[in-house]
């Protein structure tokens, strides 16, 4: 199982099952390791005891062998060391050391170093070549024909006394002379003692002990799991489940439910904190309900006020459009009669001529204001029609420059243009572009002092037509650069008093740019002039047009009439009104 699957299993399991799984696994591993270590240590001690028993039986076999060789001889004929050894043998045989351990099946073999048996020779050679190895044991794997399954072998090495005794006595004739040393100095190899034993009783006891250990481990794990289950279920899970039930009831809307845990521990503290949280939430919910009611009431009031403002604004727009439309007819008559008076016969006096020209210029300004208001109202109402035609932008720029050149020359302002060569014919509304340029050039010349410069630049990026009108005028402060596009807004009250204007020109420019699918931008620095940049699609696609019958009929003093009379009217209104009043 991968770590991710194990983590998902624990994360998606109930708390009770998760605790039992983790605690049970840890307990099982710990008990298994401890009991296995105990069994391993016990078996090691048992087998070490078998090795010790084999070592004692080797010594006993040697005693028995010497007793058999010396038992029939008279003690007086033996030398002192032999008599001492024989006395020790007799004392052990009389009761100090049993020849047959109780319940132990074994066989002792003494293999002399001079044995001619090939199997014995290999064994003797192995011990003789490695003097440091004095003992070796061997377990026979079942099934085996021999009743003995454990063999303990010990090398028989003797010192100089053993060598001297074996050379002098009859043991030499029995084949017990040393095969590895002919001197009486140093240890000599006499042979190998082999003890074959049956460890079946020991194995039976080990298996019995192992079964008891396993049963004890299982019972211990079962008891621990049962105890942990009771502890987890009634000490941990039950309070948590109660808190979950209370939380679900609160979520279902039963706000009168409270947690009741009386355990005297942290769960009881958690229960009290949970109840305090519920009371706080209910209080906050009541406050929120009251605030929402107040907000709903305020929203209703704002909606009513918004509706009233919308209706007032609509009435204002309708009033302006109606009044402007109604004023345009008498203004056209006044302008027409002023033209008649200027060309009447007999001619008017100089003073009368000046009065008529003042009437004509004031009427022309008022008519321009009315036309601007009507155009802006049409654009805001979505009733302005877009007439697409193919034209060269250079022709429109030249026409507008020729129209404003006399006014620029009167103020000693350099007026020039820069048109990128190779611009293809545009498919746009030529009259709307003329109106945009007219408003931008009018503002540029109006707010540029004498000796300044106004430039028109036209370029394209392939898909858009970029028109720039820059001047060296007074500039616009950064905080006023957004407000200049608002209706009836000019930069500063002092300039408003010095320069005549409606404050609608840039608003009309912005609305016309939106109508033609473009944008208008401004870069200006106070005291260093301004640059207005208009970006329009080179090829305009119109998806919806306004029917002609929904549009107001064009006035004889509309944009074309304004262009035709611009030179004459601008010459007359260029002087401040205070100067004209003094002449009057």
KASULZI-V777113 format. One record per pair of residues at least 4 apart in sequence whose ideal C-beta (glycine too) atoms are under 8 Angstrom apart, sorted by the first residue. I is the first residue (numbers start at 0). GAP is how many residues later the second one is. D is the distance in Angstrom with one decimal. If there is no record, write none. Layout:
# KASULZI-V777113
i=<I/I>
gap=<GAP/GAP>
d=<D/D>
This chain:
# KASULZI-V777113
i=<0/0/0/1/2/3/4/5/6/7/8/9/9/9/12/12/12/13/14/14/14/14/14/15/15/15/15/15/15/16/17/18/18/18/18/18/19/19/19/19/19/20/21/22/22/22/22/22/23/23/23/23/23/24/25/26/26/26/26/26/27/27/28/29/30/30/30/30/30/31/31/32/33/34/34/34/34/34/35/36/37/37/38/38/38/38/39/40/41/41/41/42/42/43/44/45/45/45/45/46/46/47/48/49/49/49/49/49/49/49/50/50/50/50/51/52/52/52/52/53/53/53/53/53/53/53/54/54/54/54/55/56/56/56/56/56/56/56/57/57/57/57/57/57/58/59/59/59/59/60/60/60/60/60/61/61/61/61/62/62/62/62/62/62/63/63/63/64/64/65/65/65/65/66/66/66/66/66/68/68/68/69/69/69/69/72/72/73/74/74/77/77/77/78/78/79/80/80/80/81/81/81/82/83/84/85/86/87/88/89/90/91/91/92/92/97/99/100/102/103/103/103/104/104/104/104/105/105/105/105/105/106/106/106/106/107/107/107/107/108/108/108/108/109/109/109/109/109/110/110/110/110/110/110/110/110/110/111/111/111/111/112/112/112/112/112/112/112/112/113/113/113/113/114/114/114/114/114/115/115/116/117/118/119/119/120/121/122/122/122/123/123/123/123/124/125/126/126/126/126/126/126/127/127/127/130/130/130/130/132/133/133/133/134/134/134/134/135/135/136/136/136/136/137/137/137/138/138/138/139/139/139/139/139/139/141/143/145/146/147/147/147/148/148/148/149/149/149/149/150/150/150/150/151/151/151/152/152/152/152/153/153/153/154/154/155/155/155/155/155/156/156/156/156/157/157/157/157/157/157/157/158/158/159/159/159/159/160/161/161/161/162/162/162/162/162/162/163/163/164/164/165/165/165/165/165/165/166/166/169/170/170/171/171/175/175/177/177/177/177/178/179/179/180/180/180/180/198/199/200/201/202/203/204/205/206/207/208/209/210/211/212/213/214/215/216/217/218/219/220/221/222/223/224/225/226/227/228/229/230/230/231/231/232/232/233/234/234/235/236/237/238/238/238/238/238/238/239/239/240/241/241/241/241/242/242/242/242/242/242/243/244/245/245/245/245/245/246/247/248/248/249/249/249/249/249/254/254/257/257/258/258/258/259/260/260/260/260/261/262/262/263/264/265/266/267/268/269/270/271/272/273/274/275/276/277/278/279/280/281/282/283/284/285/286/287/288/289/290/291/292/293/294/295/296/297/298/299/300/301/302/303/304/305/306/307/308/309/310/311/312/313/314/315/316/316/316/316/317/318/319/319/319/320/320/320/320/321/322/323/323/323/323/323/324/324/324/326/326/326/327/327/327/327/327/327/327/328/329/330/330/330/330/330/330/331/331/331/331/331/332/333/333/333/334/334/334/334/334/334/335/336/337/337/337/337/337/337/338/338/339/340/340/340/341/341/341/341/341/343/346/347/347/347/348/349/350/351/352/353/353/353/353/354/354/355/356/356/357/357/357/357/358/359/359/359/360/360/360/360/361/362/363/363/363/363/363/364/364/364/364/365/366/366/366/367/367/367/368/368/368/369/370/370/370/370/370/370/371/371/371/371/371/372/372/373/373/374/374/374/374/375/375/375/375/375/375/376/377/377/377/377/378/378/378/378/378/378/378/379/381/382/382/382/383/383/384/384/384/384/385/385/385/385/385/385/385/386/386/386/387/387/387/387/387/388/388/388/388/389/389/389/390/390/390/390/390/390/391/391/391/391/392/392/392/392/392/392/392/392/393/393/393/393/394/395/395/395/395/395/396/396/396/396/396/396/397/397/398/398/399/399/399/399/399/399/400/400/400/400/400/400/402/402/402/402/403/403/403/403/403/403/404/404/405/405/405/405/406/406/406/406/406/406/407/407/407/407/407/408/409/409/410/410/410/410/410/410/411/411/412/412/412/412/412/412/412/413/413/413/414/414/414/414/415/415/415/415/416/416/416/416/417/417/417/417/418/418/418/419/419/419/422/422/422/422/423/425/425/425/426/426/426/427/427/427/427/427/427/427/427/427/428/428/428/429/430/430/431/431/431/431/432/432/432/432/433/433/433/434/434/434/434/435/435/435/435/435/435/436/436/436/436/437/437/437/437/438/438/438/438/438/439/439/439/439/439/439/440/440/440/440/441/441/442/442/442/442/443/443/443/443/443/443/443/444/444/445/445/446/446/446/446/446/446/447/447/447/447/447/447/447/447/448/448/451/451/451/451/452/452/453/453/453/453/454/454/454/454/455/455/455/456/456/456/456/457/457/457/457/458/458/459/459/459/459/460/461/462/462/462/463/463/463/463/463/464/464/464/464/465/465/465/466/466/466/466/467/467/467/467/468/468/469/469/469/469/470/470/470/471/471/472/472/473/473/473/473/473/474/474/474/474/474/474/474/475/475/475/475/475/475/475/475/476/476/476/477/478/479/479/479/480/480/482/483/483/483/483/483/484/484/484/484/484/484/485/486/486/486/487/487/487/488/488/488/489/489/489/489/489/490/491/492/493/494/495/495/497/499/499/500/502/503/504/505/506/507/508/508/508/508/509/509/510/511/512/512/512/512/512/512/513/513/515/515/515/516/516/516/517/517/517/517/518/518/519/519/519/519/520/520/520/521/521/521/521/522/522/522/523/523/523/523/524/535/545/545/546/553/554/555/556/556/556/557/558/559/560/561/564/565/566/567/568/569/574/574/575/576/577/578/579>
gap=<4/5/8/4/4/4/4/4/4/4/4/8/11/12/4/5/8/4/4/217/221/222/225/4/213/216/217/220/221/4/4/4/209/213/217/218/4/205/208/209/212/4/4/4/201/202/205/209/4/197/200/201/204/4/4/4/194/197/198/201/4/193/4/4/4/186/189/190/193/4/185/4/4/4/178/179/181/182/4/4/4/175/4/170/171/174/4/4/4/164/167/4/163/4/4/4/156/159/160/4/155/4/4/4/87/100/102/147/149/152/4/84/86/101/4/4/48/51/144/4/83/96/98/100/141/143/4/80/97/99/4/4/44/49/51/95/138/140/4/50/94/96/135/137/4/4/37/39/48/4/47/49/132/134/4/48/94/131/4/25/26/29/30/34/4/35/44/4/45/4/19/20/23/4/19/22/23/26/101/102/105/8/12/16/19/4/5/4/8/11/4/5/8/4/86/4/4/80/84/4/83/87/4/4/4/4/4/4/4/4/5/4/5/4/6/4/4/5/98/93/94/97/42/43/92/93/42/89/90/91/92/41/88/89/90/85/86/87/88/84/85/86/87/46/81/82/83/84/4/6/9/12/13/80/81/82/83/63/64/78/79/11/15/65/66/67/76/77/78/61/62/63/65/5/6/9/60/76/4/5/4/4/4/4/72/4/4/4/30/69/4/65/67/68/4/4/6/9/26/28/62/65/51/52/61/24/26/56/58/22/20/21/23/17/18/19/20/16/17/13/14/15/16/12/13/15/10/11/60/4/6/8/9/10/11/7/5/50/51/48/49/50/49/50/51/46/47/48/49/43/44/45/46/42/43/45/39/40/41/42/38/39/41/34/37/33/34/35/36/37/30/31/32/33/4/5/8/20/29/30/32/4/28/4/24/25/26/4/4/26/28/4/15/18/20/21/25/4/20/4/6/5/6/10/11/12/24/5/10/4/5/6/4/5/14/15/4/10/11/12/10/8/9/5/6/7/8/4/4/4/4/4/4/4/4/4/4/4/4/4/4/4/4/4/4/4/4/4/4/4/4/4/4/4/4/4/4/4/4/4/5/4/5/4/5/4/4/28/4/4/4/4/22/24/28/31/32/4/27/4/4/17/18/19/4/16/18/27/28/31/4/4/4/11/12/13/28/4/4/5/8/4/5/7/28/31/23/27/17/20/12/15/16/11/6/7/9/10/6/4/5/4/4/4/4/4/4/4/4/4/4/4/4/4/4/4/4/4/4/4/4/4/4/4/4/4/4/4/4/4/4/4/4/4/4/4/4/4/4/4/4/4/4/4/4/4/4/4/4/4/4/4/4/4/4/60/63/64/4/4/4/53/57/4/52/53/56/4/4/4/46/49/50/53/45/49/227/4/39/43/4/39/42/43/46/227/229/4/4/4/32/35/36/39/226/4/35/223/224/225/4/4/25/29/4/25/28/29/32/222/4/4/4/18/19/21/22/25/4/21/4/7/11/15/6/11/14/15/18/4/6/4/5/8/4/4/4/4/4/4/226/229/230/4/229/4/4/215/4/214/222/226/4/4/209/212/4/208/211/212/4/4/4/193/201/205/209/4/135/204/208/4/4/190/195/4/134/194/4/133/135/4/4/184/186/187/188/191/4/130/132/133/136/4/131/4/178/4/9/60/133/4/111/128/131/132/135/4/5/6/173/174/4/5/129/132/133/135/136/131/164/163/167/168/131/162/160/161/163/166/43/46/129/130/154/156/159/42/43/44/39/40/41/152/154/38/39/40/41/35/36/37/4/5/34/35/37/39/4/31/33/34/4/26/30/33/40/65/72/74/4/25/29/64/4/4/34/37/38/41/4/20/22/40/59/61/4/19/4/35/4/34/37/38/41/56/4/14/15/16/40/55/35/160/163/164/4/11/37/38/41/162/4/10/4/161/164/165/4/38/160/163/164/167/5/6/7/37/46/4/161/164/34/37/38/39/41/163/38/39/32/35/37/38/39/40/41/38/39/40/30/38/39/40/37/38/39/40/38/39/40/41/37/38/39/40/4/38/39/38/39/40/35/36/37/42/114/39/112/113/111/112/113/4/5/37/88/108/109/110/111/112/4/87/111/4/4/128/4/80/83/84/4/34/83/103/4/125/129/4/73/77/124/4/31/73/76/77/98/4/19/30/32/4/121/124/125/4/66/67/69/70/4/29/65/69/92/94/4/13/15/28/4/63/4/58/62/63/4/10/25/26/27/29/86/9/26/53/55/24/26/27/44/48/52/4/5/6/23/24/25/26/81/24/25/19/20/21/77/18/19/15/16/17/18/13/14/15/16/11/12/13/10/11/12/13/7/8/9/10/7/9/4/5/6/78/5/76/74/75/76/54/71/72/73/74/70/71/72/73/67/68/69/66/67/68/69/63/64/65/66/62/63/59/60/61/62/58/59/60/56/57/56/57/17/21/52/53/55/49/50/51/52/53/54/55/4/5/8/15/46/48/50/54/4/14/49/48/4/4/11/12/41/43/6/5/6/7/22/38/4/21/22/24/25/35/21/16/17/20/14/15/16/14/17/18/5/6/9/11/13/4/4/4/4/4/5/7/78/73/77/4/4/4/4/4/4/4/4/11/23/25/4/10/4/4/5/6/7/21/22/23/4/5/20/21/24/19/20/23/16/17/18/19/15/16/12/13/14/15/11/12/14/8/9/10/11/7/8/10/4/5/6/7/4/4/4/5/4/4/6/5/4/5/8/4/4/4/4/4/4/4/4/4/4/4/4/5/4/4/4/4/4>
d=<5.2/5.3/7.8/6.9/6.1/6.3/6.3/6.6/6.0/5.9/6.2/5.7/7.6/7.8/4.8/4.6/7.0/6.6/6.3/7.8/7.1/5.6/6.3/6.4/8.0/5.6/5.9/7.9/4.5/6.1/6.3/5.8/7.2/4.4/6.9/7.8/5.5/7.0/6.5/6.0/6.5/6.2/6.4/6.1/7.9/7.7/4.8/7.6/6.1/7.5/7.9/5.2/7.2/6.4/6.2/6.1/6.0/5.0/7.1/7.6/6.0/5.6/6.3/6.3/6.0/5.1/5.7/5.8/7.9/6.0/6.7/6.3/6.4/6.3/5.1/7.6/7.3/4.7/6.2/6.4/6.3/6.9/6.3/7.2/5.8/5.4/6.3/6.5/6.4/7.7/6.4/6.3/5.7/6.1/6.5/6.9/5.7/7.4/6.1/6.7/7.8/6.5/6.3/6.5/8.0/6.1/7.7/6.9/5.9/6.3/6.6/7.7/5.9/6.5/6.6/6.3/7.0/7.2/7.2/6.6/6.9/7.7/2.9/7.6/4.5/6.5/7.1/7.1/7.1/6.6/6.4/6.2/7.8/6.1/5.9/7.5/4.7/7.7/6.6/7.5/7.3/4.6/4.3/5.9/6.6/6.4/6.2/6.5/7.5/6.4/3.8/6.1/5.8/7.2/6.5/7.4/7.5/6.8/6.2/8.0/5.2/6.2/7.6/7.7/6.4/6.8/7.7/6.6/5.8/6.0/6.7/7.8/6.3/5.4/7.7/4.8/7.9/6.8/7.4/6.1/7.2/7.1/6.8/5.5/7.9/6.0/6.5/7.7/5.8/6.7/3.9/4.8/6.7/7.0/8.0/6.4/6.4/6.1/6.8/6.2/6.7/7.7/6.4/6.8/6.5/6.5/6.5/6.4/6.1/6.2/6.0/4.8/4.2/7.4/7.3/7.7/7.6/7.7/6.2/6.6/7.7/7.8/6.6/7.3/6.9/4.2/7.3/6.0/6.3/4.2/7.2/6.5/7.4/4.5/7.9/7.0/7.5/5.5/7.9/7.4/4.4/7.8/7.3/7.6/6.3/7.9/5.5/7.7/5.4/7.9/5.0/6.9/6.6/5.1/4.6/7.6/6.3/5.0/5.6/6.9/4.3/5.8/7.4/6.6/3.9/6.8/5.5/5.6/4.6/4.9/7.8/6.8/5.4/4.1/6.7/6.6/7.7/7.3/7.9/7.4/6.6/6.8/6.7/5.9/7.9/6.0/6.6/6.9/7.3/6.0/5.9/7.9/6.8/6.0/6.1/6.9/6.5/7.9/7.7/4.3/7.2/5.7/7.8/6.1/5.1/7.9/7.4/7.5/7.8/7.1/6.4/5.1/7.4/7.3/7.0/5.1/7.4/7.8/4.9/6.9/6.7/4.9/7.2/7.4/4.6/7.6/6.4/5.8/7.9/4.6/6.7/7.4/4.6/7.4/7.3/7.0/6.1/7.2/5.6/3.8/5.9/5.3/6.2/5.8/7.3/7.3/4.8/7.2/4.7/6.3/7.1/5.1/7.7/7.4/4.4/7.0/5.6/7.0/5.0/7.6/7.0/4.9/7.8/6.9/5.9/7.3/4.3/4.9/6.4/5.9/4.6/6.8/5.9/7.0/3.0/6.0/7.5/7.4/6.6/5.3/5.4/7.3/6.1/6.2/4.5/6.1/7.6/6.2/6.2/7.2/7.3/6.5/6.0/6.7/7.8/5.2/5.2/6.4/5.4/5.9/7.5/5.0/6.1/5.6/5.9/7.0/7.7/6.2/6.9/7.0/4.4/7.8/6.8/4.8/6.4/7.7/7.6/3.9/6.7/6.1/6.6/5.6/4.2/6.3/7.7/4.0/7.6/5.6/6.2/6.5/6.3/6.3/6.3/6.2/6.2/6.4/6.5/6.4/6.4/6.2/6.1/6.2/6.4/6.3/6.1/6.3/6.2/6.3/6.2/6.1/6.3/6.2/6.1/6.2/6.6/6.2/5.9/5.9/6.0/5.0/7.2/5.1/5.8/5.2/6.5/5.3/7.9/7.8/6.5/5.8/6.5/6.5/5.1/6.4/4.1/7.7/7.4/6.4/7.9/6.4/6.5/6.6/7.6/6.1/6.3/6.0/7.6/7.1/7.0/6.1/6.4/6.4/6.4/5.5/7.1/4.8/7.0/6.4/6.3/4.3/4.3/6.6/6.6/6.3/6.2/7.9/7.5/5.7/5.2/6.9/4.3/4.9/5.5/7.1/5.3/5.2/7.5/3.9/6.1/5.0/5.1/6.0/7.7/6.1/6.4/6.7/6.4/6.2/6.6/6.5/6.4/6.6/6.6/6.3/6.2/6.4/6.4/6.2/6.1/6.6/6.5/6.0/6.3/6.6/6.2/6.1/6.5/6.5/6.2/6.2/6.5/6.3/6.1/6.5/6.5/6.1/6.2/6.4/6.2/5.9/6.3/6.4/6.2/6.1/6.3/6.2/6.0/6.2/6.2/6.2/6.3/6.1/6.0/6.3/6.1/5.7/7.4/7.8/5.9/5.9/5.8/5.5/6.6/6.1/7.3/6.3/4.8/6.1/5.9/6.4/4.2/4.9/5.3/7.9/8.0/6.8/6.9/5.8/7.5/5.8/6.2/6.7/5.3/7.7/7.9/5.7/7.5/6.8/6.3/6.3/5.5/6.0/4.9/7.0/7.6/6.1/7.4/6.9/6.2/5.8/6.3/6.3/6.8/5.0/6.7/6.2/5.0/6.6/6.9/6.8/6.6/6.3/6.5/5.2/7.9/5.3/4.1/6.9/6.6/7.4/6.2/6.4/7.9/4.9/7.3/6.8/5.7/7.5/7.6/6.8/7.7/3.8/4.8/6.6/6.8/6.5/6.6/6.3/6.3/6.4/8.0/6.4/7.4/6.5/7.3/6.2/6.2/5.6/6.1/7.9/6.1/7.5/6.0/6.2/7.6/7.3/6.5/5.7/4.3/4.9/6.4/6.1/6.4/7.9/6.5/4.5/7.8/6.5/6.7/7.7/6.6/6.4/6.3/5.1/8.0/6.3/7.3/6.1/6.4/4.7/7.4/6.3/6.2/7.0/7.2/6.1/7.2/6.9/6.2/5.7/4.3/7.4/6.0/6.2/7.0/6.4/7.0/6.5/7.3/7.7/6.0/6.2/7.0/6.1/6.2/5.7/6.4/6.1/4.7/4.4/7.5/7.7/8.0/4.7/7.5/4.2/7.0/7.9/6.0/7.0/7.3/5.3/5.8/6.4/5.9/7.1/6.0/4.9/7.2/5.8/5.0/7.2/6.4/7.0/7.2/5.2/6.7/5.3/7.9/6.8/5.7/6.6/6.2/5.8/6.1/7.3/7.8/7.5/5.8/4.9/7.2/5.4/6.6/6.8/6.4/6.3/7.5/4.8/7.7/7.7/5.6/7.6/6.3/7.1/6.2/5.7/7.5/5.6/6.4/7.9/6.3/4.8/7.3/7.2/6.4/6.4/6.2/6.0/5.8/6.9/6.3/5.2/6.2/7.2/5.7/6.1/6.3/7.4/6.4/7.5/6.5/6.6/4.7/6.5/6.0/7.7/5.9/6.0/7.8/5.7/8.0/6.8/7.9/6.1/5.6/6.9/5.7/6.4/5.1/7.5/6.1/7.6/6.1/5.7/6.4/5.4/7.6/7.0/6.9/5.8/7.4/4.6/7.2/6.9/4.2/7.5/4.1/5.7/6.6/7.6/7.1/6.4/6.8/7.4/7.9/5.1/7.9/7.7/4.8/5.4/6.1/5.6/7.1/7.4/5.1/6.7/5.8/7.5/4.4/7.2/7.7/7.9/5.1/7.8/7.8/7.9/5.6/7.6/6.9/4.3/7.3/7.3/6.8/7.3/4.7/7.2/6.9/7.9/4.5/6.2/4.3/6.4/6.9/7.7/5.3/7.6/7.3/5.8/5.3/7.2/7.4/4.6/6.0/7.5/6.1/7.3/6.4/6.4/7.4/7.6/7.9/5.1/6.6/6.2/7.2/6.3/6.5/6.4/6.6/5.1/6.9/5.9/6.5/7.7/7.6/7.3/6.1/7.2/7.5/6.6/7.0/6.3/5.7/6.4/7.4/5.3/5.4/7.0/6.0/5.8/7.3/7.1/7.3/6.1/7.6/7.8/7.1/6.5/3.9/6.9/6.0/5.1/6.2/4.2/7.9/6.5/5.3/7.6/6.2/6.9/7.4/6.3/6.0/6.4/6.1/7.9/5.7/7.1/5.9/4.6/5.6/7.7/4.1/6.7/7.7/6.0/7.8/5.4/6.8/7.2/4.3/5.6/7.8/7.1/6.8/3.9/7.5/6.0/4.7/6.1/3.9/7.9/7.7/6.9/7.5/6.5/4.3/6.3/7.9/7.0/5.0/7.2/7.3/4.8/7.8/7.9/7.6/5.2/7.7/7.3/7.2/5.6/7.5/4.3/8.0/7.3/7.3/7.2/5.7/7.7/5.0/8.0/6.5/5.6/6.4/6.2/6.8/7.8/6.9/6.0/7.9/7.5/5.3/6.5/6.0/6.0/7.4/4.8/7.3/5.0/6.6/7.4/5.4/7.2/4.4/7.9/7.3/6.0/7.1/4.9/7.6/7.2/5.0/6.5/7.1/4.0/7.7/5.0/6.0/7.9/7.4/4.3/5.3/6.4/7.7/7.4/7.5/6.7/7.9/5.0/5.3/4.3/5.2/5.3/5.6/5.7/5.3/5.3/6.1/5.3/7.1/4.1/6.9/5.6/7.3/7.3/5.1/8.0/7.9/6.0/5.2/7.6/5.3/6.1/5.3/6.1/7.5/5.9/5.4/7.3/7.6/5.0/6.0/7.8/4.9/7.7/6.5/6.8/6.0/4.7/7.0/4.1/6.6/5.2/7.9/7.8/6.0/4.7/7.6/6.3/5.0/5.8/6.8/6.5/6.5/5.5/7.6/7.7/7.4/6.4/7.6/7.0/7.7/5.7/6.5/6.4/6.4/6.0/6.4/5.7/7.6/7.4/6.6/5.5/6.3/6.2/4.5/5.8/4.7/5.9/7.9/6.9/7.6/8.0/5.3/7.3/6.2/6.9/4.9/5.9/6.3/5.1/3.7/6.5/7.6/5.2/6.5/7.1/5.1/7.8/7.3/4.6/7.5/6.6/7.3/5.7/7.7/7.2/4.8/7.3/7.9/7.1/3.8/7.0/7.3/7.6/5.4/6.4/7.7/4.9/7.2/5.6/4.1/6.7/7.9/6.9/6.4/6.5/6.3/6.2/5.2/5.7/6.5/6.7/6.1/6.1/4.9/6.2/7.5/6.2/6.7/6.8/6.5>
